[in-house]
């Protein structure tokens, strides 16, 4: 062992070991503290990333729900519009049929009025022709005395026919 203490390499080794022991304790705290701080920072970043991922998933789920709700609402609107269009088309058809029915009734009434008017005109012409023919027959067959007697009788019947 005496040779060991005389050896310079031994003293260099011992100095290096003492230096490392003396320097390592405070440096270890700094190195370990820096590593711990970095580990905490990485853990915090991972936690923040996990929170962001969770928020993003919640936002995606909310967006998908809103999209499904919007799709369902759009389908409801389309179905309502189709039903409304069918209802309007049916109502328009009923209105058209009613208008056509009314026009047909009006045309039939006008035809009936024109027929009645034509019949009245024909009757009036027939009466005029009959009266004219009766005048001619009466004028040809009556003499002066007979016509005076008929006029007197018509004048006598006039008050009774007026009441």
Buried (B, 14 or more C-beta within 10 A) or exposed (E): EEEEEEEEEEEEEEEEEEEEEEEEEEEEEEEEEEEEEEEEEEEEEEEEEEEEEEEEEEEEEEEEEEEEEEEEEEEEEEEEEEEEEEEEEEEEEEEEEEEEEEEEEEEEEEEEEEEEEEEEEEEEEEEEEEEEEEEEEEEEEEEEEEEEEEEEEEEEEEEEEEE
